[in-house]
């Protein structure tokens, strides 16, 4: 009885004997020794497919007790579901981006450990005790707040996506990355808890000439952006909570701005200063970067809003089809304009479309799930999804976007994604004409 | 700041009242509703009040720096990543050159070819550079680096000295090529449902299949180094 993987005494040990001596049992022990890297479930050698009549060690033993893992972790088999980066994209990892594994995610909320990262000078590991938020400039009463001050204000919780405007930026010229994680993973969605920015602005008393607000981080980049006062008073949050717990350091612990529906970089992380002014600041991150270069050499600045976008998350390059048969095609849609109104799916590269089912909840400026049953006949197919938002805006094709914006604008590629399905069920990132 | 100490005329007060009636509790009242926190001292405000406004240099501090001084600081603290003449090392940002490339197939946006405002350069160096040691430069060093980088881009002469008066006056060649009003939505499509395209015209123009650009999406992180 001491030959169990965990060394514990089994309950009702008689039936474990044959299993303990089977080759499968030994392979399980090997897998257990390998630890979190093991990706396959143990199977009984010679027993064919998993399931009955096999009995498994986890069914015939006492499991680990409470607080075995005081902060829970995903199952060992999920070890490959992680944020990933594209090493050739940036000079280093400190001013860089990682991508959420949206091909493996199940709902509209991104687990906090899988929320995409974007840093301009690395992750700041802030001591919340010493962190302060200063609000000043064109205000009646400048204010200095500790975190214990901030959590006293009336709080709200709201579910919103945050998307980097460079999501899809590598696909302007051509299909390049054969992966949903890398074509669309610069987006995540969370429930944010914090103080409406309007509450804080009322507290300091914005002077009549105050029209713009600058937000600045406590990171090494002192990342800063200017936002119009109207948006600040509308729906912005000073957030300290993310999916029910404190913000993760990667998302700005202990305090960040959340600007619903606008490009992610304006939701300044590690927020330490808010300054009210009468004009925008034209910071480096709103002139040299996060401006959109057009084919005529002109550039668009202050293109904050995220246009409506959708993508099929199953099937996708990472999640191919198996044999022909009935499948549920699944995907995500979102828009910075408010709510998703409709998503259509095409199996023939945009010749014919069918309306998909939207899954509740359909929330404003949040990820929305859609699905559609599909009887796949095993023939080649070109899968696309197209979202229409509550303003009537229709997600464009990449060809339509290129006609206006060329191929060098980097940001705000919200085009329809085409997945090529081959007869063997494999899936590839393609673009069509 | 001058604007903070400005006395408000009666008209402005009345305007605030009108705004308040529309916006509810969002704007100024006479008193704070909650009163949490403290009022920062002027010294506390000054210590963190680092921003410099791009279009007019509002917030530029006292001090000055020349192109020659900047060249020395740059060689010591910047050239490892940006190259001695701002040409950029590896994938680190190129700071100079690229004039006339913005309409090209491969544009080279740099301080000289792209940035609309010179004072933004002071602000960015002062808040974020050097990359591993931000906020370590004295104002004179930031001015000097600003002068040097502008000179690398042929935007100021070799005897230029940057300070709070001279820097905002430096003209930037690409200034007029920015628009600050978002023209989107700039596409318009009808959500056609059937026979929307000629099926024969649907051709694949590019595929990611076979390209070696995609890191693996299973197992450990991919550093994309040759195995």
Interface residues (C-beta under 8 A of the other chain):
Chain A: X39 X80 X82 X84 X85 X86 X87 X88 X90 X91 X94 X95 X101 X103 X120 X121 X134 X136 X137 X138 X139 X140 X141 X142 X143 X144 X145 X146 X149 X150 X152 X153 X170 X173 X174 X175 X176 X177 X178 X179 X181 X182 X198 X199 X201 X202 X203 X204 X205 X206 X207 X208 X209 X214 X216 X220 X221 X222 X224 X233 X272 X273 X275 X277 X278 X279 X280 X281 X282 X283 X284 X287 X288 X291 X293 X295 X296 X297 X298 X299 X300 X301 X302 X303 X304 X305 X307 X317 X318 X342 X344 X348 X349 X350 X351 X352 X353 X354 X382 X386 X388 X393 X394 X395 X396 X397 X400 X401 X404 X405 X408 X412 X420 X428 X429 X430 X431 X432 X433
Chain B: X1 X3 X4 X8 X12 X15 X16 X19 X23 X25 X26 X27 X28 X29 X32 X33 X34 X36 X37 X38 X39 X40 X44 X45 X48 X49 X50 X51 X53 X54 X55 X81 X90 X91 X92 X93 X102 X103 X107 X109 X111 X114 X115 X116 X117 X120 X121 X123 X124 X127 X128 X131 X134 X135 X174 X177 X178 X179 X180 X181 X182 X183 X184 X185 X186 X187 X188 X189 X190 X191 X192 X193 X194 X195 X196 X197 X198 X199 X201 X202 X203 X204 X205 X206 X207 X208 X209 X211 X213 X214 X215 X217 X218 X219 X221 X222 X223 X224
